[in-house]
């Protein structure tokens, strides 16, 4: 249709807004606002679907959707292969040490090469989770791994390419701009679906694919940037044609008289605000404020896009309905889980906070129902008295039932009479355990570890009893004071005369994560730095228990823990005291403790073979090489700690990936 025909049709109200639709339906675009300069040949391309190539738009939508589906199918196939391989190895080696030898070695060069150069590789040489610092106070985030960077680059390039596949031979530039407006708009609306889905804690793809939330959060951030880029491009194309048609008066007329365009502009403004607000220095400096503001801004942006589409009767409206369904459904499920685990007819969740050495808190939640946590999982915690709207993720360090399976005893000083208090299977090593426990006792600790469900702190003070039922679970965390929530937590507890706050109201949400079972490995090396020990403690207990019962393939467990000084041992002392009497511990477990800044070198003494203490930083490569040489069966190395420490462990594993059957797992939460 010639421009003169378009103008005539527009003046008579019978504009063919789209000549071609993939489903054969005609979408009549409404709410276009004031007509502005109807005599301009550009005017028809400032409204609706005129000049928009809808069949090609839907083609690229289908390509993008199927690309994501195929990626999910490929990921699922890979995960099923890995799980199947681990399961077979578990069954074959669980009761046979001779079969462990087969799984010690690599039987091809393909998988070691793939893991070293792609799956475990940082983007460049070594840096991955170590933050990029502009200064001591300003962080610009972390670098994605090589595999994730490849995926994100391909996805971004595809989106750019789809936007540029236009009919550049059209004689009218305005129609080309209109086509770009339609293309960028439909892609932005479509990309909102994975952007929101990947940000959800209860994203079903996490447990279907066995991919961590940290990975999905990374994809969420980068796809969100693509959405913002396409949204701004969509708006700029409309502005360009509107200015060419009737100048700023045309834009003002459209925004004043059209609800669709007004809310579309509101959505674009909020998208730009989100981009500025989510810049890493701002996000890291004011994370709790960022999170609340981010959710509000996203809500207004999505509402703006929905009204923009709904008022104009555009075919992308189902995309936004899907977004609202995912987001709203996830929040309803989150509320259900919160209520189920934290509220019952008999009691509600109560919280005990104990201020510890080195500005850390041991925080225990007493849930009225059993909390089904497995090793490697984390939970989000709520303490309304410290912040009504904030929830914060922490690794679950320990869970306990009302009746402990191992009797609590005082091990703050060497006790040579322990043999009378335990079964005969541990009597011969009681002395060693007593000495070991001394190493995990802070000089200020003079009372038994506090594991009962009714008394309070480690200083012996008794608090009001918590309502305990047969299903009550004590879920413990260690939280190091930084800023915001954790700083308030520690300061409040430290200011208390007993350094303990008890019987507070709170809630936990989860559990999340825990997709990497370690029971099929003959050798497991657990690296931890600082409070990263909380991630490794449940694995330690599970593997030792399974070793004693003959239900795991693990024959050797090495825990490597780096701490600033020996006072940090107090964080996990009660849990170590439960691990000490476990059968088979002496044969299977070795603890390597590295104290980087000891206050007194006399404290760094290896009083037993069970615990080997060293002053100074951990030489990860040296430690790993020794354990690789002495490994039994397949070997897994896990790490939880600061980014620089984790990067060092990753580098050491990649350097030896060809030596034997070696896997690497990192627990991280980058935001």
C-alpha positions as CSV (number, residue, x, y, z in Angstrom):
1,X,0.0,0.0,0.0
2,X,1.4,3.4,-1.0
3,X,1.8,6.2,1.6
4,X,-1.2,8.1,0.1
5,X,-3.3,5.0,0.5
6,X,-2.1,4.6,4.1
7,X,-3.0,8.2,4.9
8,X,-6.4,7.8,3.4
9,X,-7.1,4.6,5.3
10,X,-5.9,6.2,8.5
11,X,-8.2,9.2,8.1
12,X,-11.2,6.9,7.5
13,X,-10.3,4.8,10.5
14,X,-9.8,1.6,8.4
15,X,-6.0,1.2,8.7
16,X,-4.7,-2.3,7.9
17,X,-2.4,-2.3,10.9
18,X,-0.9,-5.6,10.0
19,X,-1.1,-7.3,6.6
20,X,0.3,-10.6,7.8
21,X,-0.1,-12.5,11.0
22,X,1.3,-16.0,11.7
23,X,-2.1,-17.3,13.0
24,X,-4.3,-15.6,10.3
25,X,-6.0,-13.3,12.8
26,X,-6.3,-9.6,12.4
27,X,-5.3,-7.6,15.5
28,X,-7.0,-4.3,15.6
29,X,-4.6,-1.9,17.5
30,X,-6.5,0.5,19.7
31,X,-5.8,3.4,22.0
32,X,-3.4,5.2,19.7
33,X,-4.1,8.6,21.2
34,X,-4.1,11.9,19.2
35,X,-3.5,11.5,15.5
36,X,-0.9,14.3,15.5
37,X,0.3,15.3,12.0
38,X,-1.9,13.0,9.9
39,X,-0.6,14.7,6.7
40,X,2.9,13.3,7.2
41,X,3.7,10.1,5.3
42,X,5.6,8.9,8.4
43,X,2.6,9.1,10.7
44,X,1.2,5.7,9.9
45,X,4.5,4.1,11.0
46,X,4.3,5.8,14.5
47,X,1.3,3.7,15.6
48,X,0.3,0.1,15.9
49,X,1.6,-2.6,13.6
50,X,2.0,-0.6,10.4
51,X,5.3,-1.7,8.9
52,X,5.8,-4.5,11.4
53,X,6.6,-7.9,9.9
54,X,4.6,-10.1,12.2
55,X,5.2,-13.4,10.5
56,X,9.0,-12.9,10.8
57,X,8.6,-11.7,14.4
58,X,6.8,-14.9,15.4
59,X,9.4,-16.9,13.5
60,X,12.2,-15.5,15.7
61,X,10.0,-15.9,18.8
62,X,9.7,-19.6,18.0
63,X,13.4,-20.0,17.3
64,X,14.3,-18.3,20.6
65,X,11.8,-20.4,22.5
66,X,13.0,-23.7,20.9
67,X,16.6,-22.7,21.5
68,X,15.9,-22.4,25.3
69,X,13.9,-25.7,25.2
70,X,16.7,-27.5,23.5
71,X,19.2,-26.1,25.9
72,X,17.1,-27.4,28.8
73,X,16.8,-30.8,27.2
74,X,20.6,-31.0,26.6
75,X,21.2,-29.9,30.2
76,X,18.8,-32.5,31.5
77,X,20.4,-35.3,29.4
78,X,23.8,-34.3,30.7
79,X,22.6,-34.3,34.3
80,X,20.9,-37.7,33.9
81,X,24.1,-39.1,32.4
82,X,26.1,-37.8,35.4
83,X,23.6,-39.0,37.9
84,X,23.4,-42.4,36.3
85,X,27.2,-42.7,36.2
86,X,27.4,-41.8,39.9
87,X,24.6,-44.2,40.9
88,X,26.3,-47.1,39.1
89,X,29.6,-46.2,40.7
90,X,27.9,-46.0,44.1
91,X,26.3,-49.5,43.7
92,X,29.5,-51.1,42.5
93,X,31.9,-49.6,45.1
94,X,29.7,-49.3,48.2
95,X,30.6,-52.7,49.5
96,X,33.8,-53.4,47.5
97,X,37.1,-51.7,47.9
98,X,38.7,-53.6,45.0
99,X,36.4,-52.0,42.5
100,X,37.4,-48.5,43.7
101,X,40.6,-48.9,41.7
102,X,38.8,-48.9,38.4
103,X,37.1,-45.5,39.2
104,X,40.4,-43.9,40.3
105,X,41.6,-43.3,36.8
106,X,40.3,-41.5,33.7
107,X,39.5,-43.8,30.9
108,X,39.5,-41.2,28.1
109,X,40.9,-37.7,27.5
110,X,37.6,-36.2,26.4
111,X,35.9,-35.7,29.8
112,X,39.0,-34.4,31.6
113,X,39.7,-32.0,28.7
114,X,36.0,-30.8,28.7
115,X,36.1,-30.2,32.4
116,X,39.4,-28.4,32.4
117,X,38.8,-26.2,29.4
118,X,35.1,-25.5,29.6
119,X,33.0,-26.8,32.5
120,X,35.4,-25.8,35.4
121,X,37.2,-23.1,33.5
122,X,37.1,-19.4,34.6
123,X,36.6,-16.9,31.8
124,X,40.3,-16.2,31.5
125,X,43.0,-17.7,33.6
126,X,42.2,-17.9,37.3
127,X,39.7,-15.2,38.5
128,X,36.1,-16.3,38.7
129,X,34.3,-15.6,42.0
130,X,37.0,-13.2,43.3
131,X,35.3,-9.8,43.1
132,X,36.7,-7.1,40.8
133,X,37.4,-4.1,43.0
134,X,37.6,-0.5,41.9
135,X,38.7,0.3,45.5
136,X,38.5,-1.3,48.9
137,X,34.9,-0.1,49.2
138,X,33.7,-0.4,45.6
139,X,33.1,-3.8,43.9
140,X,32.0,-4.3,40.3
141,X,31.1,-7.9,40.7
142,X,32.5,-11.2,39.5
143,X,33.3,-12.8,36.1
144,X,31.1,-15.6,34.7
145,X,32.8,-19.0,34.0
146,X,33.8,-19.9,30.5
147,X,30.8,-22.1,29.8
148,X,28.3,-19.6,31.1
149,X,30.0,-16.7,29.2
150,X,29.7,-18.8,26.0
151,X,26.0,-19.4,26.6
152,X,25.3,-15.7,27.4
153,X,27.3,-14.5,24.4
154,X,25.5,-16.8,22.0
155,X,22.1,-15.7,23.5
156,X,23.0,-12.0,23.2
157,X,24.3,-12.4,19.7
158,X,21.1,-14.2,18.6
159,X,19.0,-11.4,20.0
160,X,21.0,-8.7,18.3
161,X,20.9,-10.7,15.0
162,X,17.2,-11.2,15.2
163,X,16.8,-7.4,15.7
164,X,18.9,-6.7,12.6
165,X,17.2,-9.1,10.2
166,X,15.0,-6.4,8.6
167,X,13.9,-5.5,5.1
168,X,16.7,-3.0,4.5
169,X,15.6,-2.6,0.9
170,X,12.4,-0.7,1.8
171,X,12.4,2.8,0.2
172,X,10.9,4.3,3.3
173,X,13.2,4.5,6.2
174,X,10.3,5.0,8.6
175,X,9.0,1.6,7.7
176,X,12.3,0.0,8.5
177,X,12.4,1.8,11.9
178,X,8.8,0.5,12.5
179,X,9.9,-3.0,11.7
180,X,12.8,-2.7,14.2
181,X,10.3,-1.3,16.8
182,X,8.1,-4.3,16.4
183,X,11.0,-6.8,16.5
184,X,12.7,-5.3,19.6
185,X,9.3,-5.0,21.3
186,X,8.3,-8.6,20.9
187,X,11.7,-10.0,21.8
188,X,11.8,-7.8,25.0
189,X,8.3,-9.1,26.0
190,X,9.4,-12.7,25.4
191,X,12.7,-12.4,27.3
192,X,10.7,-11.2,30.3
193,X,9.6,-14.8,30.9
194,X,13.1,-16.3,31.4
195,X,14.2,-13.1,33.2
196,X,11.5,-13.6,35.9
197,X,11.6,-17.4,35.9
198,X,15.4,-17.5,36.5
199,X,15.1,-15.1,39.4
200,X,12.7,-17.2,41.4
201,X,14.0,-19.3,44.3
202,X,11.4,-22.0,43.6
203,X,12.2,-22.1,39.9
204,X,11.1,-25.6,38.9
205,X,14.1,-25.9,36.5
206,X,16.4,-25.8,39.5
207,X,15.3,-29.2,40.7
208,X,14.4,-30.7,37.3
209,X,17.9,-29.9,35.8
210,X,19.9,-30.0,39.0
211,X,21.3,-26.6,38.2
212,X,22.1,-24.2,41.1
213,X,20.2,-21.0,41.9
214,X,23.5,-19.2,41.6
215,X,23.7,-20.2,37.9
216,X,20.1,-19.1,37.2
217,X,20.7,-15.9,39.1
218,X,23.7,-15.2,36.8
219,X,21.5,-15.9,33.7
220,X,18.7,-13.7,35.2
221,X,21.0,-10.7,35.5
222,X,22.3,-10.9,31.9
223,X,19.0,-11.7,30.2
224,X,17.5,-8.8,32.1
225,X,20.1,-6.5,30.6
226,X,19.1,-7.8,27.2
227,X,15.4,-7.0,28.0
228,X,16.3,-3.5,29.0
229,X,18.4,-2.9,25.8
230,X,15.5,-4.1,23.6
231,X,13.0,-2.1,25.6
232,X,15.0,1.1,25.2
233,X,15.5,0.3,21.5
234,X,11.8,-0.2,21.0
235,X,11.1,3.1,22.7
236,X,13.7,5.0,20.7
237,X,12.3,3.7,17.4
238,X,8.9,5.0,18.3
239,X,10.4,8.3,19.3
240,X,12.4,8.6,16.1
241,X,9.3,8.1,13.8
242,X,7.2,10.3,16.0
243,X,9.7,13.2,15.9
244,X,10.0,12.8,12.1
245,X,6.2,12.8,11.8
246,X,5.2,15.7,14.0
247,X,8.2,16.7,16.2
248,X,8.0,16.8,20.0
249,X,4.3,17.8,19.8
250,X,3.5,14.4,18.4
251,X,5.2,12.7,21.3
252,X,3.5,14.9,23.8
253,X,0.1,14.3,22.2
254,X,0.6,10.6,22.2
255,X,1.7,10.4,25.8
256,X,-1.1,12.7,26.9
257,X,-4.0,11.1,25.1
258,X,-2.9,7.4,24.9
259,X,-3.0,5.2,28.0
260,X,-1.0,2.5,26.1
261,X,1.9,4.8,25.1
262,X,1.9,6.5,28.5
263,X,2.3,3.2,30.4
264,X,4.8,2.0,27.8
265,X,7.0,5.0,28.5
266,X,6.5,4.5,32.3
267,X,7.8,0.9,31.9
268,X,10.8,2.1,29.9
269,X,11.7,4.6,32.6
270,X,11.5,1.9,35.3
271,X,13.6,-0.4,33.2
272,X,16.3,2.2,32.9
273,X,16.0,2.9,36.7
274,X,16.5,-0.9,37.3
275,X,19.6,-0.9,35.1
276,X,21.1,2.0,37.1
277,X,20.1,0.6,40.5
278,X,21.4,-2.9,39.8
279,X,24.9,-1.8,38.9
280,X,27.3,-3.8,41.0
281,X,28.7,-1.0,43.1
282,X,25.2,0.1,44.1
283,X,23.9,-3.4,44.5
284,X,26.7,-4.5,46.8
285,X,26.9,-1.3,48.8
286,X,23.1,-1.2,49.7
287,X,22.0,-4.8,49.0
288,X,19.0,-4.9,51.3
289,X,17.7,-1.5,50.1
290,X,18.4,-2.6,46.5
291,X,16.4,-5.8,46.9
292,X,13.3,-4.0,48.1
293,X,13.6,-1.2,45.6
294,X,14.3,-3.7,42.8
295,X,11.2,-5.7,43.4
296,X,9.0,-2.6,43.5
297,X,10.6,-1.2,40.3
298,X,10.2,-4.6,38.5
299,X,6.5,-4.8,39.5
300,X,5.8,-1.3,38.1
301,X,7.8,-2.0,34.9
302,X,5.9,-5.2,34.3
303,X,2.6,-3.6,35.0
304,X,3.5,-0.8,32.6
305,X,4.3,-3.3,29.9
306,X,1.1,-5.2,30.5
307,X,-1.1,-2.1,30.3
308,X,0.8,-0.9,27.2
309,X,0.0,-4.3,25.5
310,X,-3.5,-4.6,26.8
311,X,-4.8,-1.1,25.9
312,X,-3.4,-1.6,22.3
313,X,-4.7,-5.2,22.1
314,X,-1.3,-6.4,21.0
315,X,-0.6,-10.1,20.6
316,X,2.3,-10.2,23.1
317,X,-0.1,-9.9,26.1
318,X,0.0,-13.7,26.9
319,X,3.8,-13.3,27.5
320,X,3.0,-10.9,30.4
321,X,0.2,-13.1,31.7
322,X,2.8,-15.9,31.9
323,X,5.1,-13.6,33.8
324,X,2.4,-12.7,36.3
325,X,1.4,-16.4,36.7
326,X,5.0,-17.5,37.4
327,X,5.8,-14.7,39.8
328,X,2.5,-14.8,41.7
329,X,2.5,-18.6,41.8
330,X,6.0,-18.7,43.2
331,X,5.2,-16.2,45.9
332,X,2.1,-18.2,46.9
333,X,4.2,-21.4,47.1
334,X,6.8,-19.5,49.1
335,X,4.2,-18.3,51.6
336,X,2.8,-21.8,51.9
337,X,6.3,-23.2,52.7
338,X,6.8,-20.5,55.3
339,X,3.5,-21.2,57.0
340,X,3.9,-25.0,56.9
341,X,7.4,-25.2,58.4
342,X,7.0,-22.3,60.9
343,X,3.5,-22.4,62.2
344,X,1.5,-25.2,63.8
345,X,-1.4,-25.4,66.2
346,X,1.1,-26.1,69.1
347,X,3.9,-23.6,68.4
348,X,5.6,-21.2,66.1
349,X,9.3,-21.0,65.1
350,X,11.5,-19.5,67.8
351,X,15.1,-18.3,67.4
352,X,18.1,-18.4,69.6
353,X,21.1,-16.1,68.8
354,X,24.5,-16.7,70.5
355,X,27.2,-14.1,69.9
356,X,30.5,-15.9,69.2
357,X,34.2,-15.0,68.8
358,X,35.3,-13.0,65.8
359,X,32.0,-11.2,65.3
360,X,30.0,-14.3,64.4
361,X,26.7,-15.6,65.6
362,X,25.4,-19.1,66.0
363,X,21.7,-18.9,65.2
364,X,19.3,-21.7,65.9
365,X,15.7,-21.9,64.6
366,X,13.3,-24.3,66.4
367,X,10.7,-25.2,63.9
368,X,7.4,-26.8,65.0
369,X,7.6,-29.3,62.1
370,X,10.4,-31.4,60.8
371,X,12.6,-29.4,58.5
372,X,13.9,-31.8,55.7
373,X,17.4,-30.5,55.1
374,X,20.1,-32.5,53.3
375,X,23.8,-31.8,53.0
376,X,24.7,-28.8,50.8
377,X,21.4,-27.0,51.2
378,X,20.7,-23.5,52.4
379,X,17.7,-21.6,53.7
380,X,16.4,-18.0,53.9
381,X,16.0,-16.7,57.4
382,X,13.5,-14.1,58.7
383,X,13.8,-12.4,62.0
384,X,11.1,-9.6,62.1
385,X,12.6,-7.8,65.0
386,X,15.7,-7.1,62.9
387,X,13.9,-6.4,59.6
388,X,10.3,-7.0,58.6
389,X,10.8,-7.5,54.8
390,X,14.3,-9.0,54.6
391,X,15.2,-12.6,54.1
392,X,18.8,-13.7,53.8
393,X,20.3,-17.0,52.5
394,X,22.7,-19.0,54.7
395,X,24.0,-22.6,54.5
396,X,22.4,-25.0,56.9
397,X,25.2,-26.0,59.3
398,X,23.4,-28.5,61.5
399,X,20.0,-30.0,62.2
400,X,19.0,-31.8,65.4
401,X,15.9,-33.5,66.8
402,X,14.6,-33.0,70.3
403,X,16.3,-36.2,71.5
404,X,20.0,-36.1,70.3
405,X,21.3,-39.4,69.1
406,X,24.6,-38.8,70.9
407,X,24.8,-37.7,74.5
408,X,26.0,-34.2,75.1
409,X,29.1,-34.1,77.2
410,X,31.5,-31.5,78.3
411,X,34.8,-31.7,76.5
412,X,36.2,-28.4,77.2
413,X,39.1,-30.0,79.0
414,X,40.8,-33.3,78.5
415,X,38.7,-36.0,80.2
416,X,40.3,-39.4,80.5
417,X,37.1,-41.0,81.9
418,X,35.2,-40.8,78.7
419,X,35.3,-44.5,78.3
420,X,32.7,-44.9,80.9
421,X,30.3,-42.7,79.1
422,X,30.3,-44.3,75.6
423,X,29.9,-47.7,74.0
424,X,32.9,-50.0,73.8
425,X,33.5,-49.3,70.1
426,X,35.1,-46.0,70.9
427,X,36.7,-46.6,74.2
428,X,40.2,-47.1,72.8
429,X,40.3,-43.6,71.3
430,X,38.6,-41.6,74.0
431,X,41.8,-39.9,75.1
432,X,42.5,-38.7,71.5
433,X,39.0,-37.3,71.2
434,X,39.3,-35.5,74.5
435,X,42.5,-33.8,73.4
436,X,41.0,-33.0,70.1
437,X,38.0,-31.4,71.7
438,X,40.3,-29.2,73.7
439,X,41.4,-27.7,70.4
440,X,37.9,-26.8,69.5
441,X,37.2,-25.1,72.8
442,X,37.7,-21.4,73.2
443,X,39.4,-20.3,76.5
444,X,36.2,-18.5,77.5
445,X,34.0,-21.6,77.2
446,X,33.5,-23.2,80.6
447,X,30.2,-25.0,80.1
448,X,28.9,-27.9,78.1
449,X,27.8,-27.3,74.6
450,X,24.2,-26.2,74.5
451,X,22.1,-28.7,72.5
452,X,19.0,-29.1,74.5
453,X,15.8,-27.5,73.2
454,X,14.9,-25.5,76.3
455,X,18.0,-24.0,77.8
456,X,19.9,-21.1,76.4
457,X,23.4,-20.1,76.0
458,X,26.9,-21.5,76.3
459,X,27.4,-19.5,79.5
460,X,24.9,-21.6,81.4
461,X,22.0,-19.1,81.6
462,X,18.6,-20.6,81.3
463,X,16.0,-19.0,79.1
464,X,12.2,-19.5,78.8
465,X,11.6,-23.0,77.4
466,X,10.7,-23.3,73.7
467,X,7.5,-25.3,73.0
468,X,9.0,-28.7,71.9
469,X,7.0,-31.3,70.0
470,X,8.0,-34.7,68.6
471,X,8.5,-33.0,65.2
472,X,10.5,-30.0,66.4
473,X,13.8,-29.5,64.5
474,X,16.7,-27.3,65.6
475,X,18.2,-25.8,62.4
476,X,21.5,-24.0,63.1
477,X,23.5,-21.5,61.1
478,X,26.7,-19.5,61.6
479,X,26.5,-15.9,60.5
480,X,29.5,-13.6,60.3
481,X,28.8,-9.9,61.0
482,X,29.2,-7.8,57.9
483,X,26.8,-5.0,57.3
484,X,23.0,-4.6,57.5
485,X,21.2,-7.6,58.8
486,X,24.2,-9.6,60.0
487,X,25.7,-6.6,61.8
488,X,22.4,-5.9,63.6
489,X,22.2,-9.6,64.6
490,X,25.6,-9.6,66.1
491,X,25.4,-6.2,67.8
492,X,22.1,-7.1,69.5
493,X,23.3,-10.4,70.8
494,X,26.7,-9.1,71.9
495,X,25.0,-6.3,73.8
496,X,23.0,-8.8,75.9
497,X,24.5,-9.6,79.3
498,X,24.6,-13.3,78.5
499,X,25.6,-12.6,74.9
500,X,22.5,-14.5,73.9
501,X,19.0,-13.6,72.6
502,X,16.5,-16.3,73.1
503,X,12.8,-17.0,72.3
504,X,12.7,-14.5,69.5
505,X,10.1,-14.9,66.7
506,X,11.4,-15.9,63.3
507,X,11.0,-18.2,60.3
508,X,13.1,-20.1,57.8
509,X,12.2,-20.7,54.2
510,X,13.6,-23.6,52.2
511,X,15.5,-25.7,52.0
512,X,17.1,-24.9,48.7
513,X,20.0,-26.4,46.8
514,X,21.8,-29.6,47.7
515,X,21.9,-31.1,44.2
516,X,25.4,-32.7,44.5
517,X,25.4,-35.9,46.6
518,X,29.0,-37.1,47.4
519,X,28.2,-40.7,48.5
520,X,29.6,-42.3,45.3
521,X,33.1,-40.9,45.7
522,X,35.8,-43.0,47.4
523,X,37.7,-39.8,48.5
524,X,36.1,-36.5,49.4
525,X,38.1,-33.4,50.1
526,X,36.1,-30.6,51.7
527,X,37.7,-27.1,51.6
528,X,36.3,-24.3,53.7
529,X,37.3,-20.8,54.6
530,X,35.8,-18.9,57.5
531,X,32.0,-19.5,57.8
532,X,32.2,-21.6,54.7
533,X,32.6,-24.5,57.2
534,X,28.8,-24.5,57.7
535,X,28.3,-25.9,54.2
536,X,30.7,-28.8,54.8
537,X,29.5,-29.9,58.3
538,X,26.4,-31.7,57.1
539,X,28.5,-33.6,54.4
540,X,30.9,-34.5,57.2
541,X,28.2,-36.0,59.3
542,X,26.4,-37.8,56.5
543,X,29.5,-39.4,55.0
544,X,30.8,-40.6,58.4
545,X,27.5,-42.1,59.2
546,X,27.2,-43.7,55.8
547,X,30.8,-45.0,56.1
548,X,30.0,-46.7,59.5
549,X,26.7,-48.2,58.1
550,X,28.3,-49.3,54.8
551,X,25.9,-47.2,52.7
552,X,28.4,-44.9,50.9
553,X,31.4,-45.5,48.8
554,X,33.5,-43.0,50.7
555,X,36.5,-44.4,52.4
556,X,38.5,-41.2,53.0
557,X,37.3,-37.7,54.1
558,X,39.6,-34.8,54.4
559,X,38.3,-31.5,55.8
560,X,40.6,-28.5,55.1
561,X,39.5,-25.4,57.1
562,X,41.2,-22.0,57.0
563,X,40.4,-19.6,59.9
564,X,41.9,-16.3,61.1
565,X,42.6,-17.6,64.6
566,X,41.8,-20.5,66.9
567,X,38.8,-18.7,68.5
568,X,36.8,-19.4,65.3
569,X,36.8,-23.1,66.3
570,X,34.1,-22.2,68.8
571,X,31.7,-21.7,66.0
572,X,31.4,-25.4,65.3
573,X,32.5,-26.9,68.6
574,X,29.1,-28.4,69.6
575,X,28.8,-30.2,66.2
576,X,32.4,-31.4,66.3
577,X,31.7,-32.9,69.7
578,X,28.9,-34.9,68.1
579,X,31.2,-36.0,65.3
580,X,34.0,-37.2,67.6
581,X,32.3,-40.3,68.9
582,X,31.0,-41.5,65.5
583,X,32.2,-45.0,64.7
584,X,34.8,-45.2,61.9
585,X,35.8,-41.6,62.4
586,X,39.4,-42.5,63.2
587,X,39.9,-44.5,60.0
588,X,38.0,-42.3,57.6
589,X,38.4,-38.6,58.7
590,X,41.3,-36.2,58.7
591,X,41.1,-32.6,59.7
592,X,43.6,-30.0,58.4
593,X,43.3,-26.6,60.2
594,X,45.2,-23.6,58.8
595,X,45.3,-20.6,61.2
596,X,46.3,-17.5,59.2
597,X,46.7,-15.0,62.0
598,X,47.3,-16.9,65.3
599,X,47.4,-14.8,68.4
600,X,49.9,-17.2,69.9
601,X,51.8,-19.8,68.0
602,X,51.6,-22.2,71.0
603,X,47.9,-22.5,70.1
604,X,48.8,-24.0,66.7
605,X,49.8,-27.4,67.9
606,X,48.7,-30.8,66.5
607,X,47.9,-32.6,69.7
608,X,46.6,-35.7,67.8
609,X,46.7,-37.3,64.4
610,X,43.1,-36.6,63.9
611,X,43.6,-32.8,63.8
612,X,46.6,-31.4,62.1
613,X,47.0,-27.7,62.7
614,X,49.2,-25.3,60.7
615,X,50.1,-21.7,61.0
616,X,49.8,-19.5,57.9
617,X,47.8,-19.7,54.7
618,X,46.8,-23.0,53.1
619,X,48.9,-24.0,50.1
620,X,45.9,-25.6,48.3
621,X,48.0,-27.2,45.5
622,X,50.3,-28.8,48.0
623,X,47.4,-30.2,50.1
624,X,45.5,-31.4,47.0
625,X,48.5,-33.1,45.5
626,X,49.1,-35.1,48.6
627,X,45.5,-36.2,48.8
628,X,45.4,-37.1,45.1
629,X,48.5,-39.3,45.6
630,X,46.8,-41.1,48.5
631,X,43.2,-41.2,47.1
632,X,40.9,-44.1,47.1
633,X,38.5,-44.5,44.1
634,X,37.0,-41.5,42.4
635,X,37.7,-38.1,44.1
636,X,35.5,-35.1,44.6
637,X,36.8,-31.7,45.8
638,X,34.3,-29.2,47.1
639,X,34.8,-25.6,48.3
640,X,32.9,-23.0,50.2
641,X,34.5,-19.7,51.1
642,X,35.5,-16.3,49.8
643,X,35.9,-15.8,46.1
644,X,39.7,-15.7,46.1
645,X,40.0,-18.9,48.1
646,X,37.5,-20.7,45.9
647,X,39.3,-19.6,42.8
648,X,42.5,-21.0,44.2
649,X,40.9,-24.4,44.8
650,X,39.4,-24.4,41.3
651,X,42.8,-23.6,39.8
652,X,44.4,-26.5,41.8
653,X,41.8,-29.0,40.6
654,X,42.1,-27.9,37.0
655,X,45.9,-28.4,37.2
656,X,45.4,-32.0,38.2
657,X,42.2,-33.0,36.4
658,X,44.2,-35.3,34.0
659,X,45.8,-37.2,36.8
660,X,42.7,-39.2,37.8
661,X,38.9,-39.2,38.1
662,X,38.5,-35.9,39.7
663,X,35.3,-33.7,40.1
664,X,35.0,-30.2,41.4
665,X,32.0,-28.6,43.2
666,X,31.8,-25.0,44.3
667,X,29.1,-23.6,46.6
668,X,28.7,-19.9,45.9
669,X,26.1,-17.2,46.1
670,X,27.0,-14.2,43.9
671,X,24.6,-11.3,43.8
